[in-house]
Structure formats: structure tokens, C-alpha cells
Amino acid sequence: MTKRLFLGILAVAVAAASAGTGAQEAAQAALGAVDSQVAAADFKTLADVFPSESYSNANFQSGGTGMRNQRRGAIMINGVVPGGVAPVLKANLYWAIITSSATLTTAQIRININRQWPATTAKPASLTLNGSLVGQAPQPCWAGSVISVLKADVTPVVTGNGLYRIQVFAGGSYAGGDPWNSPVVLPLQEGASLVVIYPQSGAITSVFDRGLTTMFSGALTYTLRLPFSTGAVKIDLAGADGQYGSSRSPGLATETTTINGVHVGNTSAWHDGLWNGKSGLPLPQLWDNDGRRVGLPAVTSALDITHTAAGDCLVPVVNTVSNAAI
């Protein structure tokens, strides 16, 4: 073999290897997202969404945690009746899991919540139970086939403000790897959110979960039908699979949200989107539990919400709304 021929073969081999690496990097970067052409064609409108639960003389607080490649997460609750322990009216735990089948196993719907603080004998500290299915949708651009949103009543252990540890039993990876730079092992945990509802005179709180579960990468529009009229709302939105880009690299933090035409995400006074995986920053991302108090253009009993994903594959989990001031 001549030297020139050898160098030519070597150059081809290097180019092929580089192309293969580039293809792998492109595929890896695409996890959790789609290209702009797919996103541009993905516009969804849901049927009107009505409350699954409503409470008079009640306010709420919520918190969340990202749980991809983890068995446990922690949720901090703040803002419930000053002083810590409060007479909780209801506490709902939500979580989402990506699987290869729409038929979930017992392990996949099982969860534990353990109150780490405050220490009190008024309620038990730990509860293990099975969640009920809120909804299912195509998985948000990872692996498998289905994302399932689950819900459990965890009122028996929730005392209000505090730290709550969440543990899942489904399997998958618990190694804590960067979701974009480690093996994708089904099932995939997304995250968890805790919504705590407590007494407050004159306020009304409504929980919207059923009818929200859908996967979108372009735009999603829906209307929340409130059981009250108001000129301003306190709203917390939990959702699965939000991300800044690929791992720590930017590229997808351009999602926007409007409520009755008022911008409440990017391009708003808050200067940040509701879908950037902030409950799991800097890693694993992929879960959001964010909130706003929004002044509306007019008194209304309907919230018209539009999310634009800009290529990020997203799934709403629960919206909680109140007319409370804080």
C-alpha cells in the first residue's frame, strides 16, 4: 500500500468517524425536543377544562422537584398559614412517568411521601400508596411510547409548610446521570409536585388536572372555567419535560405563555418562561412548578391560556387557581 493511498483511507475513516459522532451528538441534543418544522405544524386546542376540585374559603401553595434518573426527590412548601403546621384541607401529589406501555404496573403507580420537617405527632410522617391515573399522552420526545400523569391524596401526612421527601418504585435508572449524556433506561421519571390547600376566609381555590394531559411541541391553547369571577388570579402551573436546551447547553428557553392575552413567561415582566425545567436545575431539569399572580384585562370566569413550546416537547400536569391575593 502506498503512503498516499494509506493517507487517503485514513482521511476517509476519520471523516466517517467524525460524521458518526456528529450524528450521535445531534440525536442526543434532540432528546426532549423536535425540530422547528415539526413544532411549527403542531398546534393543539383542548376542550374547556373544568375543575376536578374546588374549595371555598381556601388558598393554596405548591412545590415541585425534578426526578429523572433519581429514586428520591424533595419538595419544599412555603407560604401556608404563618407558623408552620396548619389545618390542611387537601394535599395532592402529582407525578409523571414515561413507559413503553400504557398499561402500568403496580410498581409504576406506587409512591411514598415522607415528611422530613416539621416533626409532629399530629399526623404520621410517612405514607406509601398507589396513584390514580389523571391522563396519558404520547411520550415527550424521549423513548418508550406513553407518558402517564398520576395523582394521590396525601393529606394524611401533610401539615403545611415543610420538607417532603418523595420516593418512587418503578425502576429505570437511579444513578443520577445527566439525562442527555447517560443511557436512557425506561421507565423514565419526570418529576413530582405537591399542591397544598388550606383555609383562608373569602378565597376560592380550584384544581384543574383532568383534561390537561397532552403532549405538544408547537402551541397549546385551552380555557380553564372558573367557578368564580375575578379580575386577578394566583395561578401555579406544573408540567413535565421542560428544558433549557440539551443538558447545560442553551437552545430551548424561548417558550412563552399568555393568560387572557397577558404575557406571563418570556417577553413578560417576569423575564422567564414557565417551561425551563426549573424544578430540577441545573440538572436533571424536565419538571416545572411555577407560579404567578396575574392582573387580567377584565373581570372574568374564564382563563384562556396559550403556551408556545418552540420545539420543546411538553406535557401540562396540573393548574391550580385562586382569587387569593397571595
N, C-alpha and C positions, 0 to 999 in steps of 0.2 A: 504494500500500500504506500503510495507516495505521500509525502508530507502535506502537499496541497489538498489531496483527497481526504486525508485524515482530518485536517483543519475544517474542511467543508462539512464533513459528517458531524464533527464536534459542534460546529456552529448551529447546525440544524437541531441537534439534540438539546443544546442549551435553549434555543428558541422555543422548542416544543415544551420543555420543562417550565419555562417562564410563562408560556401561554396557559399551561395547565394550572400553574399556581395562580395566575390572574383569574382564571375561570373559577377556581375554588374560592378565592377571595370575593369575587362578585357574588357567588352563590351564598357565601357566608353573610355578606353585607345585606343580602335580600331577606334574611330571616326576619319575620315580623312585618314585612313591608312588601309593596308591589311597585312596579314602575309607573311613571306618570301617565302613560297611555291607558293602562288598566284603571288607575284611580280616576281619570277624567271621565270614564264611562260608568262609574259606579255611583249612582245617585239613588238613594232609598228614602221612602216615606213610610212611616209606620202609621197604623190606625191609632186613633186617640187613645191615650193611656190614662186609665183611671186609678185612683189609689187602691192599693191592696190593704192598707191600714190607714186609719185616721184617728186622731186623738184631740179632743177638746181640752182646753186649759193645760196645754203641754208644749214643751220645747224639746230640742234635741241637740246632741253633739255626736261627732263621729271621728273615726280614725282608721288608718289602714297600714298595711305592710306588704311589700313585695316578697314573694316566696319561691321564685324559680330556683330550682336546684338546692332547695333547703327543705328540711323536715319541720323546722320550727320558725316562727316569726313572733314579733312583739308589737302590740298596739297600745299606744298611749291615748287616754281620753282626758281631755281638759275642758273646763268651762261649764260643767254640770254644777248646779247649786253650790255656791261657795261653801267651803268647809269639808269637801270630800264626799263622804258617804251620803247618799240621797235616796229617797223612796222612788226607785226606778219603776216606771210604768211598763216598759218593754225594752228588751235589748235583743237585736237581731244580728247574727253573724252571717256574713256573706263570703263566699269564696268561689273560685273558678278553676277548672281543671281541663286540660286538653288530653283526649284519649283517642284510641284507634277505633273505638266502638261507641255507639250511642247508648248501649246497654251497660250501665255502670255496675261495678262490683261493690260488695259491702265495704271493702277497704277504701274504695274510691269516694264513697259518700260519708265516710266516718271522719270525725274531727274531735279534738279536745281543746277546751279553753281552760286556762289556769290563771286565776287572779294572783299576780305576784305582789301587788300592793293595791289598796291598803289591807293590812292584816286585821280581820274582824271575824268574830264568831257569829255575826248576824246572818251570814249566808255561807254555804260551803264554798271552798276555794276552787274546786275543780269539777268539770263536767265533761264526760265523753258521750257523744250521741251521733246519730245519723242525720244528715241534712235532707231536706226535701228539694226536689228539682224545681227551680224557678223557670228555666228555659234552656234551650240548646240552639247552637248555630254552627255553621262551618268554622273550622279552626282558623285562627287569625294568622295564616301565612307562615306556619312553622312545620309541623309534621302531624301525623295522625289524621283524623277526619272531623272530629267534633270538639267544640268547647261547651262545657256544661256549667251553668251558674247554679249554685246551691245556697240554701238558707237554713239556719237553725235558730230556734228560740233559746237564747242563753240567759234569760232573765234570772234564773236561779242563782247565778254566780256573780252577776254584775251589780256593783254597788255605786256606780257613778264614776267620778274621776279616779284614775288609777292606771296601772300597767297590767296588761293581759297577754299571756303567752298563748300562742296558737300552735297546735301540732297536728299534722296530717299523717295518714297511714297508708296512702295509696301506692307507695313505691316510686319508681323512677330514680332519678339521681338526687342524692342528699349531699353531694360532695362540695357544693358551694361554688361550682365553676361559673365563669363568665358565660352567659347564655350564647354569645356569638363566637366564643373561642374555646368551646368544650363540646364533647359529644352530646347530641340531642337524644335523650333517653326518655321514652314515653313510660308512664304518663307525665305530663308537664304541669306543675303547679304554676298558677299565675300570681295569686295574692289573696288577701283577705281584708275585709272591712267590718268594723263593729259600729252599729248605729244604736245610740242610747237615747231613749225618750223618757223625759222626766216632767214632773208637774211644774207648770208656770201659769199663773192666772191670766186669762184673757188671750192667750196664744193658741193657735191651732197648728198641728203638725200632721203632714200626710207623707206616706211612704209609697213610692212608685217603683215596683220591680217587675211584676208580671207584664209581659207585652213589650219589654225593652230589649230583650236578648236578640241581637242581630249583629252580624259582622259586616263592617263597611270599611272601605279604604278611600272613598271619594267624599261623599257628603251624606249625612243622615239628618232627616227632619222628622220631628214628632211634636205632638201637643199634649202637655200634661193638663188634665182637667181638675182644677182645684175645687174643694168643697167650700171655698170662701172666696170673697173678692178682696183685692188688696192693690195698693199702689207700689209696694216694695216687697221683696221676698228675701228670705235667707234660704240658700239652697246649697246642699252638698251633693256632689256627683262622684260616684265610684265607678271605675271602669277598668277593663283588662287590656293589657298588651301595649300601652303607650310607651314610647321610647324617644330618646333624643336623636338617635341615628343608629349606628352599629357599635355596640359597646360604648366606649368613651369618645368615639368619633361623631361629630355632628352630622346632620343631614335631614332630620325629620321633625325638628322642633318648630314647625310652622303651622300646626293645627290651630284652627280658630273656632270659637263658639259664640253664638248670639242667643240672647233671650229676649223675645219680643223686639228684635231689632237692635238691642243694646249689646255691644261687644263686651265680653267678659273674659276673654282669653288673650291671645296675641292681638296686637293692634288696639288694646284697651288700656285703661288707666292702671290695670294690674300688671301689664307688660310681661305676661307669661301665660302659656297655654295650660289647659286642663288635662292634657294627654301626653305628658312627657315622662311618665314613669316615676313621678316624684316620690311615691311611697317606697321606692326601692333605690334611691340614688346613693352613691353613683352607680352601683350595681346591686341587684340584677335588673333594676327598672321594672317595666312590664306591669305595673299596677299604679293606679292613681286614686286618691281620695282627697278631693279638693273642694273648696267651698267659697262662696261669695255672698255678699248682701247687695242686692241689685235694686236700684230705683227704676221703676217701669214707666214708660211713656204715659200710661193712663191706668186707672183702676180697672182691674180685670179679674176673671176667674179662670183664665187660660194662659198657660205659658207655652209659647211657640219657640221651640229650641232647634237650632241648626248647628251641627258640628261639621266642620270640613277637616278631613284627615290628611290630605296632601300626600297620600301614598302609604301612610302608616295604617296597618290593619288593626282595627279597634272594635271593642265589644262593650256597650254600656251594661252595667250591673245593677245599680240602684240609684235613684234620685230621691232625696229627702228634702221636703219643702215646708217652710213655716212662715207665718206672718210676724214672728217674734223679731224684736229689734236687734238682739244679739244672739 
